[in-house]
């Protein structure tokens, strides 16, 4: 969709910035709360066709954010972590979401932020996609959106910042999956040639080989989903 046939081998990208004024989008509405700032940490596709959006919120009571987001029928919301005047939220969305609209067009959302009742989205459009088509589609499908800037960049930036990766990793993996991955890595399960078999790792964890296989493959799939979700 929106692919440009003349740019298949290039690693360049177009960076676009949009402003969003429509408060029907939860990340915009949340930012109308005095002192509240909300920013997307990571956007991940799910097997069921939905997207998981992980938002960090600062400067507001988490219950107000939860209640505000819960009023939107097109999403479900979960509070994953709480800290002083803020928290980490997971929003499950399928439609009517600017970041998802961009992602389905082929763009890579890099910053989605709400401050003082105004939304800001910065995204990169990789060279296989036609930037003009992506921009046109996004503006047509996103109420209250306007293009602020557009510029060529030398290359696509890395998918993760260290902080956002750690936050989403903690949210995605269960404690057991994290433990299995860590023990397997430390034991040499991922060395080549392999210095420790899955059976040996299972013994260290005092679980069956089948249980080890289930945990390790589930954890690996989640990691790969995070890695390739923007590709």
Secondary structure by P-SEA (a helix, b strand, c coil): cccccccccccbbbbbbbbbcccccaaaaaaccccbbbbbcccccccccbbbbbbbbccccaaaaaaaaaacccccccccccccccbbbbbbbccccaaaaaaaaccccccccccccbbbbbbbbcccccaaaaaaaaaaaccccccccccccccccccccaaaaaaaaaacccaaaaaaaaaaaaaccccccccccaaaaaaaacccaaaaaaaaaaaaaaaaaaacccc
